[in-house]
Amino acid sequence: MDQVCSMDDTAALVKNLDLLITVDSSPAHLAAGLACPVWVMSRQDACWRWLDSGETTAWYPSMRLFRAKERSFAPMIGEVAAALRQATQFHP
């Protein structure tokens, strides 16, 4: 990542990904703003912009939300892994 020095560099990197999986952070917003597929793992006490339920957001059509149901991310990581397996089932 030494060559990534700006948001322009990050945008160029994100545009070359099939999917960005991340926590709620600036790369998540950048990817979604660029209409790139992005899955966000959100804390139990999520940011107000994600509201209280649902897997989608009106802010970004290309974003899918995964919500922690407890303080640990461990169960949610299992959900993300299962969704990734399902999404790539026909695209090895």
C-alpha positions as CSV (number, residue, x, y, z in Angstrom):
1,M,0.0,0.0,0.0
2,D,3.0,2.3,-0.1
3,Q,1.9,3.6,-3.5
4,V,-1.6,4.5,-2.3
5,C,-1.1,8.1,-1.2
6,S,-4.4,9.8,-1.8
7,M,-8.1,9.2,-2.3
8,D,-7.5,9.3,-6.0
9,D,-5.1,6.4,-5.6
10,T,-7.7,4.6,-3.4
11,A,-10.4,5.2,-6.0
12,A,-8.3,3.7,-8.7
13,L,-7.6,0.7,-6.6
14,V,-11.3,0.2,-5.6
15,K,-12.4,0.5,-9.3
16,N,-10.3,-2.6,-10.0
17,L,-11.9,-4.8,-7.3
18,D,-14.9,-7.1,-7.9
19,L,-16.1,-6.4,-4.4
20,L,-14.9,-4.4,-1.4
21,I,-15.7,-5.9,2.0
22,T,-14.9,-3.5,4.8
23,V,-16.1,-1.9,8.0
24,D,-17.9,1.5,7.9
25,S,-14.9,3.7,6.8
26,S,-13.9,6.1,4.1
27,P,-13.1,3.4,1.5
28,A,-16.6,2.1,1.9
29,H,-18.1,5.5,1.2
30,L,-15.7,6.0,-1.7
31,A,-16.5,2.7,-3.3
32,A,-20.2,3.2,-2.9
33,G,-20.0,6.7,-4.3
34,L,-18.2,5.3,-7.3
35,A,-21.1,2.7,-7.7
36,C,-18.6,-0.1,-7.0
37,P,-20.0,-3.2,-5.1
38,V,-19.2,-2.9,-1.4
39,W,-20.3,-4.8,1.6
40,V,-20.1,-3.0,4.9
41,M,-19.8,-4.8,8.3
42,S,-21.5,-2.4,10.7
43,R,-21.1,-2.4,14.5
44,Q,-24.0,-3.2,16.8
45,D,-24.3,0.5,17.6
46,A,-24.2,1.5,13.9
47,C,-23.9,4.9,12.5
48,W,-27.2,6.8,12.1
49,R,-27.0,6.7,8.3
50,W,-27.6,3.0,8.2
51,L,-30.8,3.2,10.3
52,D,-31.8,0.3,12.5
53,S,-32.5,-2.5,10.1
54,G,-32.2,-3.8,6.6
55,E,-29.4,-4.9,4.2
56,T,-29.6,-1.9,1.9
57,T,-29.3,1.8,2.2
58,A,-30.9,4.6,0.3
59,W,-27.6,6.4,0.3
60,Y,-25.8,3.9,-1.9
61,P,-27.5,1.4,-4.3
62,S,-24.3,-0.7,-4.7
63,M,-23.9,-1.2,-0.9
64,R,-25.0,-4.2,1.2
65,L,-25.0,-3.9,4.9
66,F,-24.2,-6.6,7.4
67,R,-25.1,-5.7,10.9
68,A,-23.6,-7.0,14.1
69,K,-26.2,-8.3,16.5
70,E,-23.9,-8.3,19.4
71,R,-20.6,-6.6,20.4
72,S,-18.5,-9.3,18.6
73,F,-18.0,-9.3,14.8
74,A,-17.4,-13.0,14.8
75,P,-21.0,-14.2,14.0
76,M,-21.3,-11.5,11.3
77,I,-18.1,-12.6,9.7
78,G,-19.7,-16.0,9.3
79,E,-22.7,-14.4,7.6
80,V,-20.4,-12.4,5.3
81,A,-18.5,-15.6,4.4
82,A,-21.7,-17.5,3.7
83,A,-23.0,-14.6,1.5
84,L,-19.6,-14.5,-0.4
85,R,-19.7,-18.3,-1.0
86,Q,-23.3,-17.9,-2.3
87,A,-22.3,-14.9,-4.5
88,T,-19.4,-16.8,-6.0
89,Q,-21.1,-20.1,-6.4
90,F,-21.5,-19.7,-10.1
91,H,-18.3,-17.7,-10.6
92,P,-15.3,-19.7,-9.3
